[in-house]
Amino acid sequence: MIRKIIRIDEEKCNGCGACATACHEGAIEMVAGKAKLTKENYCDGLGDCLPACPMNAISFEEREAPAYDEQAVLNAKKQKRQTPCSCPGTQARALAKEPSAPAMRNSAATSRLMQWPCQIKLVPPRAPYLSGAHLLIAADCTAYAYATIHEDFMRGRITLIGCPKLDEGDYAPKLAQIFANNAVRSVTVLRMEVPCCGGLEFAVKRALAASGKEIPLDVVTISTDGKILK
């Protein structure tokens, strides 16, 4: 049948994986570092993946394609909940570290968390501490991968955390409210190197655009072995 379906320009694709995360039907997968429409019958043609692409590599086209199979999508989602994820960001591997005894609880380290709650979805968009704040918007895993996150990134900043792969919904509308309603002074995004973490970065960028504010933005990427990549 002839119907509307997405088209991915692989030459423009930078392999960030944001579209694969945004596709609720699971029609898009990362193959050899590029996004591919691997299941045409899973694509509903609504284009939830389009705004997630920072390279404008996704567009609509009308062509011969299998009909959208909602039942197959539902079955695949059910199966996915029962099996481990195959995303590159969840591949199991050991990191080379020197063995040592577990730390005792009487550590002298100081927490630099300046507010509660810190989950993006729980923070009130008009909370008083947001006014005039320097924001740190961090992927959950960065706190465990980067050893001195409190001193190097959280100190002096209001910290908001989330995981675009595991949390339901889109962060962008909530973050746009925060940016629009508060005199935020700067935004630092702290993300992991894995593709699914790109969803956090691009949600922040879309939120900034939607808010109409020009707020300084810095994006820092952490490797899975705890190094700053950029």
C-alpha positions in Angstrom: 0.0 0.0 0.0 1.0 3.6 -0.5 1.2 5.5 2.8 3.1 8.1 4.7 6.3 6.8 6.4 9.5 8.3 7.7 12.7 8.5 5.6 16.2 8.6 7.3 19.0 10.3 5.4 22.0 8.2 6.6 24.5 10.8 5.3 23.1 13.4 7.6 22.7 11.0 10.6 25.3 11.5 13.3 24.5 8.4 15.2 23.2 10.1 18.4 20.3 7.6 18.8 17.8 10.3 19.8 15.3 9.2 17.2 15.5 5.6 18.3 14.8 6.7 21.8 11.9 8.9 20.7 10.3 6.2 18.6 7.7 4.7 20.9 6.9 1.9 18.4 10.5 0.6 18.2 10.6 1.0 14.4 14.1 2.6 14.4 17.3 0.9 15.5 20.9 1.9 15.6 22.9 -0.2 13.1 26.6 0.3 12.6 26.4 3.7 14.2 23.5 4.9 12.0 19.7 5.2 12.6 17.8 2.8 10.4 14.0 2.2 9.9 14.3 -1.6 10.4 10.6 -2.4 10.9 8.4 -0.5 8.4 5.2 -2.1 9.8 6.0 -0.6 13.2 6.2 3.0 11.8 2.8 4.8 12.4 3.8 7.7 10.2 3.2 10.3 13.0 6.8 11.4 13.2 7.5 11.4 17.0 11.1 10.9 16.0 11.4 14.0 13.8 11.8 16.7 16.5 14.4 14.6 18.3 16.8 14.6 15.3 19.4 17.4 15.7 20.7 16.9 12.1 17.3 17.2 10.3 18.0 13.7 8.9 14.4 12.5 9.2 11.6 13.5 6.9 8.2 12.1 5.6 7.7 10.4 2.3 4.8 8.6 0.6 5.7 5.3 -0.9 4.9 1.6 -1.0 5.2 0.2 2.6 3.6 -2.4 4.8 0.5 -1.2 6.7 1.1 -0.1 10.3 0.7 -3.2 12.5 -0.4 -2.0 15.9 -0.8 -5.5 17.4 2.8 -6.4 16.3 4.0 -3.2 18.1 2.1 -4.1 21.3 3.5 -7.6 21.2 7.0 -6.3 20.7 6.6 -3.9 23.7 5.4 -6.7 25.9 8.4 -8.9 24.9 10.8 -6.0 25.5 9.6 -5.6 29.0 10.4 -9.3 29.6 13.9 -9.3 28.1 17.1 -7.3 28.6 17.6 -4.3 26.4 20.0 -4.7 23.4 20.9 -1.0 23.2 24.7 -0.3 23.1 24.3 1.6 26.3 23.3 -1.5 28.2 25.9 -3.9 27.0 27.6 -5.5 30.0 31.3 -5.1 30.4 33.8 -4.9 33.3 35.8 -1.7 33.7 39.4 -2.0 34.7 39.8 -0.8 38.3 42.2 -1.5 41.1 40.4 -3.8 43.7 39.9 -2.1 47.1 37.8 -2.6 50.2 34.4 -0.9 50.3 34.5 2.6 51.8 33.2 3.1 55.3 30.2 5.3 56.0 32.0 7.9 58.0 33.4 9.6 54.9 34.2 13.3 55.2 32.9 14.1 51.7 30.2 16.9 51.6 27.1 16.6 49.5 26.6 19.6 47.1 22.9 19.0 46.4 21.3 22.3 46.9 17.6 21.4 46.7 15.0 18.6 46.9 13.5 17.0 44.9 16.0 16.6 42.2 14.2 14.4 39.7 13.2 16.5 36.6 9.6 15.2 36.7 9.2 16.1 40.4 10.7 19.6 40.5 8.0 22.4 40.6 8.6 24.6 37.5 8.2 27.7 39.7 10.2 26.6 42.7 11.9 29.6 44.3 15.4 28.1 44.1 15.2 28.1 40.3 15.2 31.9 40.0 18.7 33.1 39.1 20.0 29.6 39.3 22.8 27.9 37.4 21.3 24.6 36.4 22.9 21.2 36.1 20.7 18.8 34.1 22.4 15.4 34.6 21.7 11.9 33.3 21.3 9.5 36.3 24.3 7.4 35.4 26.7 10.3 35.5 26.6 10.3 39.3 28.1 6.8 39.4 30.5 7.1 36.4 32.1 10.4 37.4 33.8 10.2 40.8 33.8 13.9 41.8 30.5 15.0 40.4 29.6 16.9 43.6 32.6 19.1 43.6 33.2 19.4 39.9 29.6 19.9 38.6 26.9 20.1 41.4 28.7 22.7 43.6 26.9 26.0 43.1 24.3 24.6 40.8 20.7 23.4 41.1 20.7 19.8 40.0 18.0 18.1 38.0 18.4 14.5 37.1 16.7 12.1 34.7 17.0 9.1 32.3 15.5 9.6 28.9 15.5 5.8 28.3 13.7 4.8 31.4 11.5 7.7 32.2 8.1 8.0 30.6 7.3 11.0 28.4 9.3 14.0 27.1 11.3 16.3 29.4 11.2 19.2 26.9 7.8 20.7 27.9 8.6 20.7 31.6 12.1 22.1 31.0 10.7 24.8 28.7 8.4 25.9 31.6 11.4 26.1 33.9 13.4 28.2 31.4 10.5 30.5 30.5 9.3 31.2 34.1 12.7 31.6 35.9 15.7 33.8 35.3 18.0 30.8 34.8 21.6 32.1 34.4 23.2 29.0 32.7 22.5 25.4 31.9 25.0 22.6 32.0 24.0 19.2 30.6 26.0 16.3 31.9 25.3 13.1 29.9 26.9 9.7 29.3 28.5 8.8 26.0 25.9 6.1 25.2 23.4 7.0 22.3 20.3 6.9 24.4 21.6 9.7 26.6 21.4 12.0 23.6 17.7 12.2 24.4 18.5 14.3 27.4 20.7 16.7 25.5 18.2 17.3 22.7 15.3 17.7 25.1 17.2 20.5 26.8 17.9 22.1 23.4 14.3 21.9 22.3 13.2 23.3 25.6 15.5 26.3 25.3 14.2 27.0 21.8 10.6 26.7 23.0 11.2 29.0 25.9 12.4 31.9 23.7 15.3 32.5 26.2 18.9 32.8 25.3 20.6 31.0 28.1 24.2 29.9 28.0 24.4 26.1 27.4 27.3 23.8 28.0 27.2 20.0 27.2 29.7 17.7 28.9 29.9 14.0 28.0 31.2 11.4 30.4 32.6 8.1 29.2 31.5 4.8 30.8 34.9 4.6 32.6 34.4 8.0 34.1 36.4 10.4 31.9 35.3 13.7 30.4 35.1 13.4 26.7 34.1 17.0 25.9 
